[in-house]
Amino acid sequence: MDDPERIEGSVEKEKRAIEDTAGKVTDDKNLVDEVRSRTTSRHIVFWSYVLAFFFTAGILVLRHLG
């Protein structure tokens, strides 16, 4: 991963952590829910790519063996 991408990812992660903490401190349920929603959607996208990779790799292995 390139350095700018890694830095941008770190900044986004810290931003979410600050927003989550601010929402908890101020008891702002909407802010906390929004941060969790964005985090969950990022996890879903990440794991869908991982599953697609392994599914594709499995198909390629089966083609090679068959």
C-alpha positions, -999 to +999 in steps of 0.1 A: +000+000+000+013+035-008+022+058+019-005+084+011-032+057+012-019+044+045-019+079+060-054+086+047-066+054+062-051+062+096-066+097+095-100+082+088-097+057+116-087+084+141-115+106+129-140+079+135-126+072+169-128+109+179-164+112+165-174+080+184-159+094+217-175+128+212-208+111+206-205+090+238-193+120+259-222+143+247-246+113+247-254+120+210-269+087+199-272+099+163-235+106+160-225+073+176-249+054+153-236+072+122-200+063+131-209+027+137-228+026+104-199+039+084-175+014+102-199-015+096-202-006+059-164-005+055-162-039+071-188-053+048-170-039+017-137-053+030-150-088+037-169-089+004-136-083-014-119-110+007-146-135-001-146-126-038-108-132-038-110-166-022-140-176-043-121-167-075-090-184-063-110-216-056-125-216-091-090-212-106-077-241-085-106-263-095-101-255-132-064-263-128-071-296-111-100-306-134 
